[in-house]
Amino acid sequence: MTAGRATIERLNTGVPGLDEVLGGGLPEFSFNILAGPPGCGKTTLAHQAMFALASEARPALYFTVLGEPPLKMLRYMQQFDFFDASKVGRSVHFINLADDTVTGDLDKVLARIAAAVEAHAPALVFVDSFRSVMLASQGGGHSFLSLQQFVQQLGMLMTSWQATSFLIGEYFAEADPSPVFTVADGLLWLRQSTQGNSVVRKLEVTKMRGQASLPGLHTFRIGSAGITVFPPARAGLAPLPAAGARLAMGVPGLDALMGGGLPRGHSLLVSGPSGSGKTVLASAFLAEGARRGETAVVAAFEPRPGLARAPGMAELIAGGQVAVVDTRGANLSVDEIASLLVAEIARVGASRVVIDSLSGFELTLAPTFRDDFREALARMVAALAGIGATLLMTSELEDRYDDLRFSPYGTAFLTDAIVVQRYVEVDSRLLRMLAVVKLRGSAHSNELREFSIGDDGIRIGARLAGFDGLLGGRPQRRKRLQGDPAGGAGGQ
């Protein structure tokens, strides 16, 4: 039966990405714990949520315990964009419990909290650090109130006042024994993962009563605006493109090889060895979109991004026709880049997306994310397809003739189309060859075509006829057969 079912309002935390991870926001009147080792961002997260939620109609109380006087804490919190000085003393009130907790008398601590709650009637209550209360109680030896009773009474107090409460504590592992974990409605663990010189912060919602939160570890970053959480990229339900809708590639002759261009909403992988022309092809794809009035988004990961130096690209970027995602941050994750791409696509209304290159992308990632690069990449490709973007990715592919491959990392199945560029040696000359080896749902050419790169970009030439074994690296001239036209099939 649905009659009489309680409705729980979900509060927006003001932390980008966190509401999605929580399953739609923070349940009002819930009793929550922010746990983790020192320096992982617990206090920053608490303050960011408090300043976002607090108002004169919804006042907040922030209790500070041992070692962190409010003035010291506020001095550092003022450095973040979320800090609002106008709320301090009006809708945000700080109370220092250091003198009460140092004695270890939990009765006194609870009485002080109760008095403050009664005086201010808060809708939001924060206790930082809650573990300091626990440690103080263990050393006093004269408390008439046990820790278990203290936790239960504190929880009842918050519930009776209809307050959404947060207990911030320095816990180092989920196995740390604490009765507060049982009482809590929500438990958020913040972590710092260190590998070599790489430090990555991650968040996990291990408990959230009444709603389905996103499982797993979620990367977050602390910047000038505060904390940003990056949920895993998830596929949406974009409207299907019109039948036969295709995007021109901007390279004369390539659209014909692809059966009329790249189908809208498809993903294309352009792979080949260093210097084969992958970035040149990507820049042509972007420039063609601009000529047709389309906008695009680029994420470049090369040490010296070639896309920015391509002819005319600087003007397209300056004119807003091509938006660039900032990939200079340290210790990136695939989910972070996917979030930035999706946000930028929505901002400029982009229909074309370029990632140059996957090889550089992997090297930019924090080491902890490289092991599951393929799985995370699959989520990102699906998410971009889900919002209707047409994606072109480049990737360096070593030209090993004894190991015929068309994509790195075993990613051939991730994309809808693959264009391979290769080098071949003919008559002591190094020639570039190109082929469309995959295009889902469309007929395409199976020819190996010679191409060159000049000041005007890529020019696709004729099929290199009269040779066998081009892909194997040992081309052999074959005898001309009757009916075989001289010079091969020719270009378009």
Residue, then its C-alpha position, 0 to 999 in steps of 0.5 A: m500500500t502507498a497510502g500514508r507512506a512517509t515522504i522524505e525530502r532530499l536536500n541539495t548538498g551544493v557539492p557538484g556530483l555528490d547529490e548524484v552519488l548519494g542517489g538524489g541528494l541528502p535525506e532531510f533529518s538524516f543522521n550522517i557520518l563523514a569519516g576518513p583519515p586526516g587531510c582527506g577533505k572531511t571538514t571542507l565537505a562539511h562546510q561546503a554543504m553547510f554554507a549551501l544549505a544554511s539560511e535564516a529559515r534553515p539555520a546551522l550549528y557547527f560544534t568544534v571540538l579539540g584543537e580546532p577553534p572556529l576562528k582558525m577553521l574559518r580563516y582557511m574556509q574563507q579561501f573557498d568560493f563557497f564561503d559566505a561571510s554574511k551567513v556567519g552569526r546569522s544562519v551559521h553559528f559556531i560553538n567551541l566544545a573544547d572546554d567541555t570535552v577535555t574533561g571527558d564528561l559526556d553528560k556535560v558535552l550532551a547538555r551543552i549540545a542540547a542547550a545550544v540546539e534548544a537556543h538556536a533551533p537549528a535545521l543543520v547540526f555538525v560536530d567536528s571532530f566527533r572522534s575527539v569526543m569518543l577519545a576524551s571519554q575513554g581517558g576520563g574514567h568518571s563519565f556517568l554516561s556511556l559512549q553507547q548511551f551518548v551516541q543514542q541520546l545524541g541521535m534522538l536529540m537530533t531527530s526530536w529537533q528535526a535536524t539533519s546532522f553530520l558527525i565528522g570523525e578521523y576513522f582510518a578503516e571501516a573495521d574501526p569499532s564504533p557504535v555510531f556506525t550502527v546508529a547513523d543513517g548515512l556513512l560517507w568514507l573519504r580516502q586518499s590513495t597514494q601511489g608513487n608521487s600520485v595522490v588521489r582523493k576518493l569518496e564512497v557512500t557505504k550506507m544511505r538509508g531509504q535510497a539507492s546510492l551509487p556503489g563504488l569509489h568516486t573520485f573527487r577534487i578539492g579546488s578553489a570552488g571547494i569539492t567536486v565529485f565525479p560520478p561514473a559516466r553513465a549512458g543517457l537516452a539521446p533521441l535517435p538520429a535521423a536515418g542516414a544522418r551523417l557527418a562529413m569528415g573534411v577530408p576529400g574522398l574519405d566520406a566516400l570510403m566510409g559510405g557517405g561519412l560518419p553516421r551521426g552519434h557514432s564513435l570513430l577510432v583513428s589509429g596509426p603510428s607516430g606521424s601518420g596523420k591522426t591529428v591532421l585528420a582530427s583537425a579536418f573533422l573539427a574544421e568541417g564541422a565549423r564550416r557547417g555551423e556546428t560546434a565541437v569540444v576537444a580534449a587534447f592530451e599530447p605533451r605539445p597539443g598538435l590540434a591547437r597548432a593546426p592551421g585555422m584551429a586557433e581562430l576556431i577556438a578563439g571564436g568559440q566554435v571549438a571548446v577545449v577541455d582543460t586536461r592539465g590537472a594532475n592525477l586525472s581520472v577517466d570519470e573526471i574527464a568524462s564529466l568535463l566533456v559532458a558539461e562542456i558539450a552541454r554548454v556549447g551545444a556541441s555535436r562533434v567531440v575529439i579526444d587526441s589521443l588515447s595514448g596521451f590520455e592514459l599517461t595523464l591518468a593517475p596510476t591507480f586508474r590505469d588498470d581499469f582504463r578500458e572499462a572506464l573508457a567504455r563507460m565514457v564512450a557509452a555516456l557520450a553516445g548517450i547524449g548524442a555526441t559524435l566522437l573521434m578518438t586518436s590513438e598511437l598504434e605501433d606499426r608491427y607487421d608481424d602483429l596485425r592490430f587495428s586498435p590498442y588496449g583491446t578497444a576495437f569493440l568499443t567504437d562503431a568505426i575504425v580508420v587505420q593509418r599505416y606506413v609501407e615501404v615501396d621502392s625504398r620510399l615510405l608511403r602512408m596508407l589508409a583503410v576503413v576497417k570497420l563501420r557499424g551498420s554501413a557499407h564501406s570500402n575495403e581498399l587500402r588507399e595511399f594518402s599524403i599530407g600537405d599544407d592543405g591537409i590530407r589528400i587521399g590518392a589511388r589504391l596502390a595496385g600491383f602489390d601483395g603483402l602491403l599489410g605484412g610489411r613485405p610488398q611484392r609486385r604481382k604479375r599483371l593479370q588479364g583484365d587488371p587495369a594498369g595502375g589499379a583502381g585509381g582514386q576518387 
